Amino acid sequence: MEKLEYLTICFILFLSLNLSAQLGEIPDAATWEEKFDAEYASVLPHIGGNNDNDEFAWHGHYWLRAYGNMANYTGDIKWVDLGFELIDYMFTMTDRERWRSGELSLNDLEYGSAYLDLWQLHWCQDNSGDDNCAGLTDPPDSVLITISWRRPHQGVWKVEALNDGMIIHGMMRFVNSILSDSRFSDYENQARAAISKCTEIAELHVNNYSFTKNATHPLGPGGFYYTRANQPFASWADPPSDARLYNDGRPLNHSTTMSAAMLLIDKWDDRPDFRRMADSTLMYFLRSVWEENDAYVWHYHPRSPNYIEDVGHGSVDLSLVTLMWEEGSDLLDDEIMQKFANVVSNNLWDGDGDIHEYVDGTGQANGSTNYAIAYDYIDFAPWDTTIVDKAEQTLLKHAANTSAWSRPMLGWSNILRWRKVLEEDAQTTQVEDPSINLEGDIYPNPTFGRAYSSIRGPYSIYNSQGMLVEIRDELELSHLPNGLYLIRFSNGAFERLVKR
C-alpha cells in the first residue's frame, strides 16, 4: 500500500470516528439510543466513580431524568434498569458505605466545621456492622460520618442541601417517572426502596430549614440556611433554633432542588412536613420575583441580591415551579406560569440558537451554559410552545459537536418528550367529533375552555404519560393535580387534551 493511500485511509477513518462521536441532531428515540450506546459501550456513565468531584449532583442528576424520559417515551425497560442501576450505585458511594468498605479512613472524613450541622452526621461503629449509623450517642470505637455524600469546598469536605438535594432530586424525578407509568409496575418495590433512602437523606437537612427566620424581612421566611460555625448542636438533643442559622439563608437553587425532592417524596410516601417545606420555598421564590418585559426576573440569592440569576442556576430554581404545578399548588395560576414561560422568549432568547446569560436578558451564555434552555425552561412549553423549537435550535448550534454526555442528552430527551406531547395535543384537537354538542353548562374552571358538562359519561381521564387516572360519570378535574389530561368519552366520539 502506498504511503499516500495509507494516509488517506487513516484520515477517512479518523474523520468517521470523530463524526460518530459527535452528537449532531437527535430526531427520535432510536438516534438517542444509538448515540448513548456508542458513547457508553464499555462503561456506563458514572458507574465506577467515587463522587469526590460532585459527579452525582451535576451529571448523575441529569442522567436519571434522561433515563426517566426515555423510559416513558419508549416503554423500554432498558432505561428503567439503567436508572435503578445508577441509583443503587450512588447509594453504595455515600460516605457511610465507602467508610464501611474501607475505602475512606478517619482522616478522609474530617469535615470542615463551617456551615456543618451535626444533625447531618451520625455515629457509626467501626467494628460491629449491626447498627445503621443512626444512633444518637457516641459509642466506643466510632467515627462521626454522614450517611449522604460529601462535597469538596475550599480544601475541606462539606455536607450540603445543594449537593444532597440535586442527587435525591434526580433520583425522585426518575422514581416519579417510573411509578407514574403503569407499564413499569414490576419495578414498584425498587422504586419504594429508593424513596426510603432518599427520605433518609432529606431528613438530614430538615433542621436547617426555617419557617420563622426572617419573618420581618421584605421577602419573608422560607428556605434552607447555613449553620453558624460557632453555634453547632452541642448534642443530639438540641432542638432546631433560628439563632443557630446564618441570617441570609442559602442561594435560591439550594432550597429549590431539595424542596423539589421533598415534594416528590411527599407525593409517593405521604410526608406533609416535606410538602410544607416545598410550599414555603415556593412562596419565598414567588415573593422574590419582579416583572420586566412581561416576564419574571429574580436574584441568584434573593436575600443577598448581589446579582441577577443566571440561566443555569435559574433552571434549578424553576424545577420546583413546574413540579409544583404538576402536583397541584394554590400558589400558582396560568398568569404566573405564563410570566415564567416568557422568561425564555422575552429575555433569554437572543435568536439563532443563542441565549443570554441572565434571566433579565443581559450577558451572553457561553458553551454548555446554553443547554440550560432544554432543561427546566422547556417544561413551560404548555404556555409557549416555541420554547421547544428554541431548545432544539440551541442544542443544534452549541451541542452538535460535543459527545453524548449528561446535559445535552437530557436536553434532547426533553425535546423528544415535549414534541410527543404537543403532537398528541394537535391530534386530539383534530379527532374531535363536530356532531357532539358541546354547548351546555359552562364548566366552572375557565382554563378548560369549552363546556363538557352537557355530555354524560363515563369519561376516561388520562395523564400526560398515558396512564388512566380514573373513569367518571361527570367531568370533574378540580381534585386532580395541575397538569395536562386527555379526556376521552366512553364511545370514543371525542377526545381532547385539556390543562388543569
C-alpha positions in Angstrom: 0.0 0.0 0.0 1.3 3.4 -1.0 2.0 5.8 1.8 -0.4 8.4 0.4 -3.1 5.8 0.1 -2.4 4.7 3.6 -2.6 8.2 5.0 -5.8 8.9 3.1 -7.5 5.8 4.6 -6.3 6.7 8.1 -7.6 10.3 7.6 -11.0 8.9 6.5 -11.1 6.5 9.4 -10.2 9.3 11.8 -12.8 11.5 10.3 -15.5 8.9 10.5 -14.7 8.1 14.1 -14.6 11.7 15.0 -18.0 12.3 13.4 -19.5 9.2 15.1 -18.6 10.7 18.4 -20.4 14.0 17.7 -23.9 14.4 18.9 -25.4 16.2 16.0 -29.2 16.1 15.8 -31.4 13.6 17.7 -34.7 13.5 16.0 -36.0 10.3 17.5 -35.6 7.7 20.3 -33.6 5.3 18.0 -31.0 8.0 17.4 -30.8 8.9 21.1 -30.2 5.2 21.9 -27.6 4.9 19.1 -25.7 7.9 20.5 -25.9 6.6 24.0 -24.7 3.1 23.1 -21.8 4.3 21.0 -20.5 6.5 23.8 -21.0 4.0 26.6 -20.4 0.6 25.0 -18.0 -0.4 27.7 -18.6 1.8 30.7 -21.9 3.2 31.8 -21.9 6.9 32.8 -20.9 7.5 36.4 -20.8 3.8 37.3 -17.4 3.4 38.9 -16.6 6.9 40.1 -16.5 8.0 43.7 -18.3 11.3 43.5 -15.4 13.3 45.0 -15.8 15.8 42.2 -19.6 16.2 42.6 -20.3 13.9 39.6 -23.6 12.6 41.1 -25.1 16.0 41.6 -24.0 17.7 38.3 -24.2 14.7 36.0 -26.0 11.8 37.6 -29.0 14.0 38.3 -29.3 14.8 34.6 -28.8 11.2 33.5 -31.5 10.0 35.9 -34.0 12.5 34.4 -33.0 11.5 30.9 -33.5 7.8 31.7 -36.9 8.5 33.1 -37.8 10.5 29.9 -36.7 7.7 27.6 -38.5 5.1 29.7 -41.8 7.0 29.4 -41.2 7.9 25.8 -40.3 4.4 24.6 -41.7 2.0 27.2 -38.3 0.2 27.0 -37.2 -1.3 30.4 -33.6 -0.8 29.3 -33.8 2.8 30.6 -35.6 1.7 33.8 -32.8 -0.8 34.5 -30.1 1.7 33.8 -31.8 4.3 36.1 -32.1 1.9 39.1 -28.5 0.7 38.5 -27.2 4.2 38.8 -29.3 4.9 41.9 -28.1 1.7 43.5 -24.5 2.6 42.7 -24.9 6.1 44.1 -26.1 4.8 47.4 -23.0 2.5 47.6 -20.9 5.6 47.3 -22.2 7.5 50.3 -19.6 8.4 52.9 -21.0 5.8 55.2 -20.8 3.0 52.7 -17.4 4.0 51.5 -16.1 4.1 55.1 -17.7 0.7 55.8 -16.0 -0.8 52.8 -12.6 0.5 53.9 -12.3 3.0 51.0 -12.3 6.0 53.3 -10.3 6.4 56.5 -11.0 8.6 59.5 -8.6 11.3 58.2 -10.5 11.3 54.9 -13.7 12.1 56.8 -12.6 15.3 58.5 -15.5 17.7 57.5 -15.0 21.4 57.7 -16.8 22.9 60.7 -18.1 25.9 58.8 -21.8 25.5 57.9 -21.9 22.0 59.2 -24.9 20.8 61.2 -24.2 17.8 63.4 -27.7 16.5 62.5 -26.2 15.7 59.1 -23.7 13.3 60.7 -24.2 10.0 62.5 -22.1 7.9 64.8 -21.1 4.6 63.1 -19.4 1.7 64.9 -16.4 0.5 63.0 -16.3 -3.0 64.4 -19.9 -4.2 64.8 -21.7 -4.0 61.5 -25.0 -4.4 63.2 -26.0 -0.8 63.6 -27.3 1.5 60.8 -25.2 4.6 61.8 -28.3 6.3 63.2 -27.5 6.1 66.9 -27.9 9.3 69.0 -25.0 8.7 71.3 -21.2 8.3 71.0 -20.5 4.5 71.2 -17.0 3.2 71.7 -14.7 2.8 68.6 -16.8 5.1 66.5 -16.5 7.8 63.8 -18.7 10.7 63.0 -19.8 10.4 59.4 -22.5 11.5 57.1 -24.9 9.0 55.5 -25.0 11.1 52.4 -22.3 12.4 50.1 -19.5 14.8 51.0 -18.5 17.6 48.5 -15.2 19.4 48.2 -15.1 23.1 49.1 -12.1 25.3 49.8 -9.9 22.4 50.9 -12.5 20.7 53.2 -15.4 18.4 52.9 -18.9 19.7 53.3 -22.4 18.2 53.6 -24.9 20.5 52.0 -28.6 20.7 51.0 -27.4 21.7 47.5 -25.4 18.6 46.7 -27.6 16.1 48.5 -30.7 17.9 47.1 -29.5 17.6 43.5 -28.7 13.9 43.9 -32.0 12.9 45.5 -34.0 15.3 43.4 -32.7 13.5 40.3 -33.5 10.1 41.9 -37.0 11.2 42.8 -37.6 12.5 39.3 -36.7 9.1 37.9 -38.8 7.3 40.5 -41.7 9.6 39.8 -41.5 8.7 36.0 -41.5 5.0 36.8 -44.2 4.9 39.4 -46.4 7.2 37.1 -46.2 4.7 34.2 -48.3 1.5 34.6 -46.0 -0.3 32.1 -43.4 -0.4 34.8 -45.4 -1.7 37.7 -43.0 -4.6 38.3 -40.4 -2.0 39.5 -42.5 -0.7 42.3 -40.5 -2.4 45.1 -37.3 -1.0 43.7 -38.8 2.4 43.5 -40.1 2.3 47.0 -36.7 1.2 48.3 -35.2 4.2 46.6 -37.8 6.6 48.1 -37.0 5.2 51.6 -33.3 6.0 51.1 -34.0 9.4 49.6 -36.1 10.2 52.6 -33.3 9.3 54.9 -31.0 11.8 53.1 -33.7 14.5 53.1 -34.2 14.2 56.8 -30.6 15.2 57.4 -31.4 18.7 56.4 -34.8 19.4 58.0 -33.2 21.3 60.9 -31.6 23.7 58.5 -35.0 24.8 57.3 -36.8 27.6 59.0 -40.4 28.8 58.7 -39.8 31.7 61.0 -36.4 33.2 60.5 -36.5 36.5 58.5 -40.2 36.8 59.3 -39.9 40.6 59.2 -37.7 40.6 56.1 -39.4 42.1 53.0 -39.2 38.6 51.3 -40.3 36.8 54.4 -39.3 33.4 55.7 -38.7 30.1 53.9 -35.8 28.1 52.6 -32.7 26.3 53.9 -30.0 28.0 55.8 -26.3 27.6 56.7 -25.4 26.6 60.3 -23.3 29.1 62.2 -19.8 27.6 62.6 -19.6 28.8 66.2 -23.1 27.5 67.2 -23.4 23.9 66.1 -25.5 21.5 68.0 -23.9 20.7 71.4 -25.7 17.4 71.5 -28.2 15.3 69.6 -31.0 16.5 71.9 -30.7 20.2 70.9 -33.8 21.4 69.2 -33.8 23.5 66.0 -33.1 27.1 66.6 -33.1 30.2 64.3 -30.2 31.6 66.3 -28.0 28.8 65.0 -28.6 29.8 61.4 -26.9 32.5 59.4 -29.2 35.4 58.5 -29.4 35.3 54.8 -30.1 31.7 54.0 -28.8 29.9 51.0 -28.9 30.8 47.4 -32.3 30.1 45.9 -31.2 27.0 43.9 -30.1 25.2 47.1 -33.5 25.5 48.6 -35.5 24.7 45.4 -33.7 21.5 44.5 -34.0 19.9 48.0 -37.6 21.1 48.1 -38.3 19.5 44.7 -37.0 16.2 46.1 -39.2 16.6 49.2 -42.2 17.4 47.1 -41.9 14.1 45.2 -41.2 12.2 48.4 -44.4 13.5 49.9 -46.3 12.5 46.7 -45.3 8.9 47.0 -44.7 8.5 50.7 -47.1 10.9 52.5 -44.7 13.4 54.1 -46.8 16.5 54.8 -43.8 18.0 56.7 -41.8 17.8 53.5 -44.7 19.3 51.4 -44.9 22.2 53.9 -41.2 23.0 53.2 -41.8 22.8 49.4 -44.8 25.1 49.7 -42.8 27.6 51.9 -39.9 27.6 49.5 -42.2 28.3 46.5 -43.8 31.1 48.4 -40.4 32.6 49.2 -39.4 32.3 45.5 -42.6 34.0 44.3 -42.1 36.8 46.7 -38.7 37.4 45.3 -39.6 37.9 41.6 -40.5 41.1 39.8 -41.6 41.9 36.3 -39.6 43.2 33.4 -40.7 42.9 29.8 -43.8 40.9 30.8 -41.6 38.2 32.3 -40.3 37.5 35.8 -36.8 38.4 36.9 -35.1 37.4 40.2 -31.8 37.3 42.0 -29.4 34.4 42.5 -29.6 34.9 46.2 -32.7 37.0 46.9 -31.9 38.0 50.5 -28.3 38.9 49.4 -29.1 40.4 46.0 -25.6 40.6 44.6 -26.5 39.7 41.0 -29.4 38.7 38.7 -30.0 34.9 38.5 -28.1 33.2 35.7 -29.6 30.8 33.2 -28.0 27.7 34.6 -29.0 28.2 38.3 -32.3 29.5 37.1 -33.2 26.1 35.6 -32.8 24.6 39.1 -35.0 27.3 40.6 -37.7 26.7 38.0 -37.6 22.9 38.5 -39.6 23.4 41.7 -42.1 25.7 40.0 -43.0 23.2 37.2 -43.2 20.3 39.6 -45.4 22.2 42.0 -47.7 23.0 39.1 -47.9 19.3 38.1 -48.6 18.2 41.6 -51.1 20.9 42.3 -50.5 24.2 44.1 -52.8 27.0 45.1 -49.8 29.3 44.9 -49.7 29.0 41.1 -52.0 30.0 38.3 -51.8 30.4 34.5 -50.8 34.0 34.7 -47.8 33.2 36.9 -46.8 30.3 34.7 -47.1 32.5 31.6 -44.7 35.1 33.0 -42.2 32.4 33.9 -42.6 31.0 30.3 -42.0 34.5 29.0 -38.5 34.5 30.5 -37.3 32.4 27.6 -38.8 34.3 24.6 -38.8 37.8 26.1 -35.5 37.8 28.0 -33.2 34.8 27.4 -33.6 34.2 23.7 -31.1 36.1 21.6 -32.0 34.5 18.3 -30.4 31.9 16.1 -29.7 29.4 18.9 -28.1 31.8 21.3 -29.3 32.7 24.7 -28.4 35.4 27.3 -26.6 34.6 30.5 -29.0 36.2 33.0 -32.8 35.9 33.3 -33.2 39.6 32.7 -31.8 39.3 29.2 -28.3 40.6 29.8 -25.0 38.9 29.2 -24.2 36.2 26.7 -24.2 32.5 27.7 -21.1 30.5 26.7 -20.7 26.9 25.6 -22.7 24.4 27.6 -24.4 27.1 29.6 -26.7 27.4 26.6 -28.0 23.9 27.1 -30.0 25.0 30.2 -32.9 26.2 28.0 -33.6 22.5 27.3 -33.8 21.5 31.0 -36.4 23.0 33.1 -37.3 26.1 31.0 -38.7 23.7 28.3 -41.3 22.5 30.8 -43.1 25.8 30.3 -44.0 24.6 26.8 -47.7 24.4 27.6 -47.6 28.2 27.9 -45.2 28.8 25.0 -44.7 26.0 22.5 -41.9 27.9 20.8 -39.6 27.0 23.7 -39.3 23.5 22.3 -38.1 24.9 18.9 -35.7 27.3 20.6 -34.3 24.5 22.8 -33.7 22.4 19.6 -32.0 25.3 17.8 -29.8 25.9 20.8 -28.6 22.3 21.0 -28.0 22.1 17.3 -25.8 25.1 17.4 -24.0 24.6 20.7 -24.1 20.8 21.3 -23.8 19.3 17.8 -20.1 18.7 18.1 -20.0 17.5 21.7 -20.2 13.9 22.9 -23.2 12.2 24.4 -22.8 13.5 28.0 -25.4 14.2 30.6 -26.6 17.7 29.9 -27.3 17.6 26.1 -28.7 14.1 26.4 -31.2 15.2 28.9 -32.0 18.2 26.7 -32.7 16.0 23.7 -34.8 13.6 25.7 -36.9 16.6 26.9 -37.3 17.8 23.3 -38.5 14.3 22.2 -40.9 14.2 25.2 -42.4 17.6 24.5 -42.6 17.0 20.8 -44.7 13.9 21.5 -47.0 15.8 24.0 -47.6 18.7 21.6 -48.2 16.4 18.6 -50.8 14.5 20.7 -52.4 17.8 21.6 -52.7 18.6 17.9 -54.1 15.2 17.0 -56.7 15.2 19.8 -58.0 18.5 18.5 -58.4 17.0 15.1 -60.3 13.9 16.1 -63.0 15.9 17.9 -66.4 14.9 16.5 -68.3 18.0 15.4 -71.6 16.1 15.8 -71.1 16.2 19.6 -73.0 19.1 21.1 -70.6 20.8 23.4 -72.9 23.7 24.1 -74.2 23.5 27.6 -73.5 24.4 31.2 -70.1 26.1 31.3 -67.6 24.1 33.4 -66.6 26.3 36.4 -62.9 26.4 35.6 -62.3 28.7 32.6 -59.0 27.1 31.8 -60.8 24.2 30.4 -62.2 26.2 27.5 -65.4 24.8 26.0 -68.0 23.1 28.1 -68.1 19.4 28.8 -70.8 19.1 31.4 -73.7 18.6 28.8 -72.2 15.3 27.7 -72.9 12.4 30.0 -70.1 9.9 30.9 -68.4 7.8 31.6 -65.3 9.8 30.8 -61.8 8.2 30.8 -59.2 10.6 32.1 -55.6 10.0 31.2 -52.5 11.9 32.4 -49.7 13.1 30.1 -47.8 9.9 30.5 -50.8 8.0 29.0 -51.8 6.4 32.3 -55.5 6.0 33.1 -56.2 8.2 36.1 -59.9 7.4 36.6 -63.3 6.9 35.0 -66.1 9.3 36.0 -69.7 9.7 35.0 -69.4 13.5 35.2 -66.4 15.5 34.2 -64.7 16.8 37.3 -61.0 17.6 37.5 -60.7 20.0 40.4 -59.5 17.2 42.7 -56.6 16.3 40.4 -53.1 17.9 40.4 -52.5 20.7 37.9 -51.3 19.3 34.6 -52.3 18.0 31.2 -55.1 15.5 30.9 -56.6 13.6 27.9 -60.4 13.4 28.3 -62.0 10.6 26.3 -65.7 10.0 26.0 -66.9 6.4 26.5 -67.8 5.6 22.9 -64.7 7.3 21.6 -66.7 10.0 19.9 -64.3 12.7 21.0 -61.1 13.2 23.0 -59.4 16.4 24.0 -56.3 17.4 25.7 -57.1 19.9 28.5 -54.9 21.7 31.0 -55.9 22.0 34.6 
